[in-house]
């Protein structure tokens, strides 16, 4: 058989093999369901482009200072009377959420949403005088999209990393799982890259059609047998053996996903809405049929690189984020899984407090992030909210051209460690997941129940 024919045969045979696995494996999965009463899942939402968190959480008690920098209403300024008021006890002040975040406003007030303030990549704790003097190590290529995206996903700020902190977290629990414990519905991202665990990537709304392959006919059995024979060939070549193993796993996983459950909750028909809907379906599938004790998910929303026309663009994107997260919160409550699932945001960086001359903002550093779920100690801020003053105590910039790029007062490592500890990583294993964590005082920021 020629190589081209062989490849086509493998491709055409996957469907029939998946059908057979569907009948064989799902029965096994059903027997594993509810295997663990201590199930926990992490759901990462990455906001690609750098979300301007200065317009996500806005001080109401000192709104005039915010307005003086952000400009007149209709440019970059969010009108005071449109803000959704919140009163985090730890801040002893009143703030307002962006009006597009209305679906998340009650989630915050009901205690299932927390805001972690001024988080960012750091090599070690840093104050402004040290930054200006350049006498301490700084994250590699600050303010660069690609570098900062990688550093948020890897918690390694001094150079490249082949694995992400999500992947390293999953590696601590690698065992004999019959279904992937780590799934991305936004392509293969560094966050889910691991040394041992193989992540599964899925397309939101993807149909795992097995029609025509469930009859158990002689033809289906013959195709399956031939495929298995092909996958056993040339295993002396490492690349071919690896590719064949990957194909075999794909067949098995496709079978398990042949029929995703129907949810009670209606999700918005947006990119992120469809991604979180699929994650909710996978969580329900695991609860009812598979029985893994831990899962990690990755999804994303892009378009936050708002160098111009930010007011409209960010309003639309935050509306999509809030609607999708609100539906996901409702779905987890409906499934009685809220306490077991924690959702959190990441992004490249925040953006300059001072607008640019095209009604937008430019690359900055420290940012505010959401953490949501029944285990969250919500309705409050964690970390320190920055002083909103260009050329002030938290700004990287100095002089008359200072633009307000906040130096993080909380490291991504600390943020990730709090999530990883809740997920089940023992303190002794945290350095393997977060190699730079020891440089920071607090490994638990307190926003999650133990």
C-alpha positions as CSV (number, residue, x, y, z in Angstrom):
1,X,0.0,0.0,0.0
2,X,1.4,3.4,-0.9
3,X,2.0,6.1,1.7
4,X,-0.7,8.3,0.3
5,X,-3.2,5.4,0.2
6,X,-2.2,4.4,3.7
7,X,-2.8,8.0,5.0
8,X,-6.2,8.2,3.3
9,X,-7.2,4.8,4.7
10,X,-6.3,5.9,8.2
11,X,-8.3,9.1,7.8
12,X,-11.4,7.3,6.4
13,X,-11.2,4.6,9.1
14,X,-11.2,6.9,12.1
15,X,-15.0,7.2,12.0
16,X,-15.7,3.5,12.2
17,X,-13.1,2.9,14.9
18,X,-14.6,5.8,16.9
19,X,-18.0,4.1,16.7
20,X,-16.8,0.9,18.1
21,X,-15.0,2.7,20.9
22,X,-18.2,4.6,21.6
23,X,-20.0,1.4,22.5
24,X,-17.0,-0.3,24.2
25,X,-15.6,2.6,26.2
26,X,-18.7,4.6,27.3
27,X,-19.9,1.6,29.2
28,X,-16.6,1.6,31.1
29,X,-16.9,5.4,31.7
30,X,-20.3,4.9,33.2
31,X,-18.9,2.6,35.8
32,X,-16.4,5.2,36.8
33,X,-18.9,8.0,37.2
34,X,-18.9,9.7,40.6
35,X,-15.6,7.9,41.4
36,X,-14.5,10.9,43.4
37,X,-16.5,13.1,45.7
38,X,-13.6,15.6,45.8
39,X,-13.8,16.7,42.1
40,X,-12.3,20.0,41.2
41,X,-11.8,21.9,38.0
42,X,-10.0,25.0,36.9
43,X,-11.3,27.0,33.9
44,X,-8.9,29.6,32.5
45,X,-10.3,32.4,30.3
46,X,-7.5,34.2,28.5
47,X,-8.3,37.7,27.2
48,X,-5.9,38.1,24.3
49,X,-4.6,41.5,23.4
50,X,-4.4,43.1,26.9
51,X,-7.6,44.0,28.6
52,X,-7.7,47.6,30.0
53,X,-8.6,46.8,33.6
54,X,-8.5,50.6,34.4
55,X,-12.0,50.7,32.8
56,X,-13.1,47.4,34.4
57,X,-12.9,48.5,38.0
58,X,-13.3,52.3,38.6
59,X,-13.1,54.2,41.9
60,X,-16.4,55.9,42.7
61,X,-15.2,57.7,45.9
62,X,-12.5,59.5,43.9
63,X,-14.1,59.4,40.4
64,X,-12.8,62.9,39.7
65,X,-9.2,61.7,39.7
66,X,-10.1,59.0,37.2
67,X,-12.0,61.3,35.0
68,X,-9.3,63.9,35.0
69,X,-6.9,61.4,33.4
70,X,-9.2,59.4,31.2
71,X,-10.7,62.5,29.5
72,X,-14.1,63.7,28.7
73,X,-17.1,61.4,28.5
74,X,-17.4,59.7,25.2
75,X,-13.6,59.3,24.7
76,X,-12.2,56.8,27.2
77,X,-14.2,57.9,30.2
78,X,-17.0,55.6,31.5
79,X,-19.8,57.9,32.8
80,X,-20.1,57.8,36.6
81,X,-23.9,57.3,36.6
82,X,-23.5,54.2,34.4
83,X,-21.2,52.3,36.7
84,X,-22.3,49.3,38.7
85,X,-21.5,50.0,42.4
86,X,-19.6,47.5,44.5
87,X,-18.2,47.9,48.1
88,X,-15.4,45.5,48.7
89,X,-14.9,45.4,52.5
90,X,-11.1,45.1,52.3
91,X,-10.8,48.3,50.3
92,X,-13.0,50.4,52.6
93,X,-14.2,52.3,49.5
94,X,-16.8,52.2,46.8
95,X,-15.9,51.2,43.2
96,X,-17.9,50.7,40.0
97,X,-17.8,47.9,37.5
98,X,-18.0,48.7,33.8
99,X,-21.7,48.8,32.8
100,X,-21.2,46.0,30.3
101,X,-20.4,43.7,33.2
102,X,-24.0,43.7,34.4
103,X,-24.4,39.9,34.4
104,X,-21.4,39.6,36.8
105,X,-22.6,42.3,39.2
106,X,-25.0,40.0,41.2
107,X,-22.4,37.2,41.1
108,X,-19.9,39.6,42.9
109,X,-22.6,40.8,45.4
110,X,-23.6,37.2,46.1
111,X,-20.0,36.2,47.0
112,X,-19.1,34.0,44.0
113,X,-16.8,36.5,42.3
114,X,-13.6,38.1,43.6
115,X,-11.3,40.7,42.0
116,X,-7.6,40.2,42.4
117,X,-5.9,43.6,41.9
118,X,-2.8,44.7,40.1
119,X,-1.4,41.3,39.2
120,X,1.4,40.8,36.7
121,X,4.6,38.9,35.8
122,X,7.5,39.5,38.2
123,X,10.9,38.0,38.7
124,X,10.9,39.1,42.3
125,X,9.0,41.7,44.4
126,X,9.5,45.2,42.9
127,X,9.0,48.8,43.9
128,X,9.1,51.9,41.7
129,X,12.5,53.1,42.8
130,X,14.0,49.7,41.9
131,X,12.3,49.7,38.6
132,X,13.6,53.2,37.7
133,X,17.1,52.3,38.9
134,X,17.0,49.0,37.0
135,X,18.9,47.4,39.9
136,X,16.6,44.3,40.1
137,X,15.8,41.7,37.5
138,X,12.7,42.5,35.3
139,X,10.5,40.2,33.3
140,X,11.8,39.6,29.8
141,X,10.5,42.0,27.1
142,X,8.0,43.9,29.2
143,X,5.0,45.3,27.3
144,X,5.4,42.8,24.5
145,X,2.2,40.9,23.6
146,X,3.8,37.5,22.8
147,X,6.3,37.5,25.7
148,X,3.7,38.6,28.3
149,X,1.1,36.1,27.0
150,X,3.7,33.4,27.5
151,X,4.7,34.6,31.0
152,X,1.1,34.7,32.2
153,X,0.6,31.2,30.9
154,X,4.0,29.7,32.1
155,X,4.8,31.8,35.3
156,X,8.4,31.9,34.0
157,X,9.4,35.5,33.4
158,X,13.1,35.1,32.6
159,X,13.0,33.2,29.3
160,X,11.1,30.6,27.3
161,X,9.3,27.6,28.9
162,X,8.2,24.5,27.1
163,X,5.4,23.9,29.6
164,X,2.6,26.1,31.1
165,X,1.6,26.3,34.7
166,X,-1.7,24.6,33.9
167,X,0.2,21.7,32.3
168,X,2.6,21.4,35.2
169,X,-0.3,21.4,37.6
170,X,-1.9,18.6,35.6
171,X,1.4,16.7,35.6
172,X,1.3,16.5,39.4
173,X,-1.8,14.2,39.1
174,X,-0.8,12.2,36.0
175,X,-2.0,8.6,36.4
176,X,-4.0,6.1,34.5
177,X,-6.9,8.3,33.3
178,X,-8.8,6.9,30.4
179,X,-9.8,10.4,29.2
180,X,-7.8,13.6,29.0
181,X,-7.8,15.6,32.3
182,X,-6.8,18.8,30.5
183,X,-8.8,20.3,27.6
184,X,-8.4,23.4,25.5
185,X,-11.3,24.7,23.4
186,X,-9.2,27.5,22.1
187,X,-6.4,25.7,20.3
188,X,-3.2,24.3,21.7
189,X,-1.9,27.0,24.0
190,X,1.2,27.1,26.2
191,X,-0.9,27.1,29.4
192,X,-1.9,23.4,28.8
193,X,1.5,22.3,27.6
194,X,2.8,19.5,29.9
195,X,5.6,17.1,30.3
196,X,3.5,14.0,30.9
197,X,-0.2,14.8,30.5
198,X,-1.5,15.0,26.9
199,X,-4.0,17.9,26.5
200,X,-7.0,17.5,24.3
201,X,-7.9,20.3,21.9
202,X,-11.5,20.7,20.7
203,X,-13.4,23.1,18.5
204,X,-16.5,24.6,20.2
205,X,-19.7,23.1,18.9
206,X,-17.8,20.4,17.0
207,X,-20.0,17.5,16.1
208,X,-18.6,14.1,16.9
209,X,-20.8,12.3,14.3
210,X,-20.6,8.6,14.3
211,X,-23.6,7.9,12.1
212,X,-23.1,4.8,9.9
213,X,-20.5,3.3,12.2
214,X,-22.6,2.0,15.1
215,X,-24.2,-0.9,13.4
216,X,-21.4,-3.4,14.1
217,X,-21.6,-4.6,10.5
218,X,-18.9,-6.8,9.0
219,X,-17.6,-3.8,6.9
220,X,-17.2,-1.6,10.0
221,X,-15.4,-4.4,11.8
222,X,-13.1,-4.9,8.9
223,X,-12.3,-1.2,8.7
224,X,-11.5,-1.1,12.4
225,X,-9.3,-4.2,12.2
226,X,-7.4,-2.8,9.2
227,X,-6.9,0.5,11.0
228,X,-5.5,-1.2,14.1
229,X,-3.1,-3.1,11.8
230,X,-1.9,0.1,10.2
231,X,-1.4,1.8,13.6
232,X,0.8,-1.0,14.7
233,X,3.2,-0.6,11.7
234,X,6.6,1.1,11.8
235,X,6.7,1.5,15.5
236,X,10.5,1.3,15.5
237,X,10.4,4.9,14.2
238,X,9.8,7.2,17.2
239,X,7.9,9.9,15.3
240,X,5.6,7.3,13.6
241,X,5.0,5.5,16.9
242,X,4.1,8.8,18.5
243,X,1.8,9.8,15.7
244,X,0.0,6.5,15.8
245,X,-0.4,6.7,19.5
246,X,-1.9,10.2,19.1
247,X,-4.3,8.9,16.5
248,X,-5.4,6.0,18.8
249,X,-6.0,8.4,21.6
250,X,-8.0,10.7,19.3
251,X,-10.2,7.8,18.3
252,X,-10.9,6.9,21.9
253,X,-11.6,10.5,22.9
254,X,-13.9,11.1,19.9
255,X,-15.9,8.1,21.0
256,X,-16.4,9.5,24.5
257,X,-17.5,12.8,23.0
258,X,-19.9,11.3,20.5
259,X,-22.9,12.7,22.4
260,X,-22.4,15.7,24.7
261,X,-25.2,16.3,27.2
262,X,-27.9,18.9,26.7
263,X,-27.6,21.7,29.3
264,X,-30.5,23.3,31.2
265,X,-28.8,26.7,30.9
266,X,-28.9,28.8,27.7
267,X,-25.5,30.2,26.7
268,X,-25.0,33.3,24.4
269,X,-24.2,32.4,20.8
270,X,-20.8,34.1,20.9
271,X,-17.3,32.7,20.6
272,X,-16.7,32.6,24.4
273,X,-20.3,31.6,25.0
274,X,-19.9,28.6,22.9
275,X,-16.5,27.7,24.4
276,X,-17.9,27.9,28.0
277,X,-21.0,26.0,26.9
278,X,-18.7,23.1,25.7
279,X,-16.7,23.2,28.9
280,X,-20.0,23.0,30.9
281,X,-21.0,20.0,28.8
282,X,-17.7,18.3,29.4
283,X,-18.0,18.9,33.1
284,X,-21.5,17.3,33.1
285,X,-20.2,14.4,30.9
286,X,-17.4,13.8,33.4
287,X,-19.8,13.9,36.3
288,X,-22.3,11.5,34.7
289,X,-20.1,9.1,32.7
290,X,-16.3,9.5,33.0
291,X,-15.6,10.2,36.7
292,X,-12.2,12.0,36.6
293,X,-11.4,13.7,39.9
294,X,-9.8,16.7,38.4
295,X,-9.9,18.7,35.1
296,X,-8.3,21.8,33.7
297,X,-9.8,23.8,30.9
298,X,-8.6,26.7,28.7
299,X,-10.7,29.0,26.6
300,X,-10.2,32.6,25.3
301,X,-11.6,35.8,23.9
302,X,-9.5,38.0,21.7
303,X,-9.6,41.6,20.4
304,X,-8.5,43.5,23.5
305,X,-5.5,45.3,21.8
306,X,-7.4,48.6,21.9
307,X,-5.0,51.1,20.5
308,X,-7.9,53.0,19.0
309,X,-11.6,53.3,19.5
310,X,-11.4,51.5,22.8
311,X,-14.7,52.7,24.3
312,X,-16.9,50.8,21.9
313,X,-14.6,47.8,21.3
314,X,-14.0,47.1,25.0
315,X,-17.7,47.6,25.9
316,X,-18.6,44.9,23.3
317,X,-16.0,42.5,24.5
318,X,-16.7,42.9,28.2
319,X,-20.4,42.4,27.4
320,X,-19.5,39.1,25.7
321,X,-17.2,38.1,28.7
322,X,-19.8,38.9,31.3
323,X,-22.7,37.2,29.5
324,X,-20.7,34.0,28.9
325,X,-19.3,33.9,32.5
326,X,-22.8,34.6,33.9
327,X,-24.2,31.7,31.9
328,X,-21.4,29.5,33.1
329,X,-22.0,30.4,36.7
330,X,-25.7,29.6,36.3
331,X,-24.9,26.3,34.6
332,X,-22.5,25.2,37.3
333,X,-25.2,26.1,39.9
334,X,-27.8,24.1,38.0
335,X,-25.4,21.1,37.8
336,X,-24.6,21.4,41.6
337,X,-21.0,21.8,40.5
338,X,-20.4,25.4,41.5
339,X,-18.3,24.6,44.6
340,X,-16.1,22.3,42.5
341,X,-15.3,24.6,39.6
342,X,-13.3,27.8,39.7
343,X,-13.1,30.1,36.7
344,X,-10.4,32.8,36.4
345,X,-9.2,35.3,33.9
346,X,-5.7,36.0,32.5
347,X,-4.6,38.6,29.9
348,X,-1.4,39.9,28.3
349,X,-1.3,43.0,30.5
350,X,-3.5,46.0,31.4
351,X,-3.2,49.3,29.4
352,X,-2.0,52.8,30.0
353,X,-4.1,54.9,32.3
354,X,-3.4,57.9,30.2
355,X,-5.2,57.6,26.8
356,X,-3.3,57.9,23.5
357,X,-4.3,60.3,20.7
358,X,-6.5,57.8,18.9
359,X,-9.2,57.3,21.6
360,X,-7.4,54.2,22.8
361,X,-4.7,53.0,25.2
362,X,-1.3,51.4,24.9
363,X,0.5,48.4,26.5
364,X,1.0,48.5,30.3
365,X,1.6,45.9,33.0
366,X,-0.3,45.2,36.2
367,X,-4.0,44.2,35.8
368,X,-7.1,43.3,37.7
369,X,-8.6,39.8,37.2
370,X,-11.8,37.9,38.0
371,X,-12.1,34.6,40.0
372,X,-15.5,33.0,40.0
373,X,-17.1,30.0,41.6
374,X,-18.8,28.6,44.7
375,X,-15.5,28.1,46.5
376,X,-14.5,31.7,46.0
377,X,-14.4,34.1,48.9
378,X,-16.2,36.7,46.7
379,X,-17.5,40.1,47.0
380,X,-14.1,41.5,47.8
381,X,-10.7,42.6,46.5
382,X,-7.5,40.7,47.0
383,X,-4.0,42.3,46.6
384,X,-3.6,46.1,46.6
385,X,-5.4,48.4,44.3
386,X,-2.9,50.8,42.6
387,X,-2.6,54.5,43.2
388,X,-4.2,55.9,40.0
389,X,-1.6,58.6,39.4
390,X,0.7,58.9,36.4
391,X,4.2,59.5,37.8
392,X,2.9,58.2,41.1
393,X,4.1,55.5,43.4
394,X,3.0,52.6,41.2
395,X,3.9,54.0,37.8
396,X,6.8,52.7,35.7
397,X,6.9,56.0,33.9
398,X,8.3,59.3,35.2
399,X,8.2,62.9,34.4
400,X,5.6,64.9,32.4
401,X,5.2,62.1,29.9
402,X,4.2,59.5,32.5
403,X,1.2,57.5,31.3
404,X,0.3,55.2,34.2
405,X,1.6,51.6,33.7
406,X,1.2,50.0,37.1
407,X,4.0,47.9,38.6
408,X,2.3,44.7,39.8
409,X,1.9,44.5,43.6
410,X,0.9,40.8,43.3
411,X,2.8,38.3,41.1
412,X,1.2,35.9,38.7
413,X,3.0,33.2,40.6
414,X,1.0,34.0,43.8
415,X,-2.2,34.2,41.8
416,X,-1.5,30.8,40.2
417,X,-0.3,29.2,43.5
418,X,-3.6,30.1,45.2
419,X,-5.5,28.4,42.3
420,X,-3.2,25.4,42.2
421,X,-3.4,24.8,46.0
422,X,-7.2,24.8,45.9
423,X,-7.0,22.4,42.9
424,X,-5.1,20.0,45.2
425,X,-1.3,20.6,44.6
426,X,0.4,20.1,48.0
427,X,2.6,22.9,49.2
428,X,5.7,20.7,48.8
429,X,4.9,20.4,45.1
430,X,4.3,24.0,44.4
431,X,7.9,24.8,43.5
432,X,7.7,22.2,40.7
433,X,4.6,23.9,39.3
434,X,5.8,27.5,40.0
435,X,9.6,27.5,40.1
436,X,9.8,31.2,41.0
437,X,7.2,31.2,43.8
438,X,9.8,31.1,46.6
439,X,10.8,34.7,45.9
440,X,7.4,36.0,47.1
441,X,6.1,36.0,50.7
442,X,2.5,34.8,50.2
443,X,1.7,31.6,48.3
444,X,-2.0,31.9,49.2
445,X,-3.8,35.1,48.5
446,X,-6.9,33.8,50.4
447,X,-9.6,34.2,47.7
448,X,-10.5,30.5,47.7
449,X,-11.8,28.2,50.4
450,X,-9.4,25.4,51.3
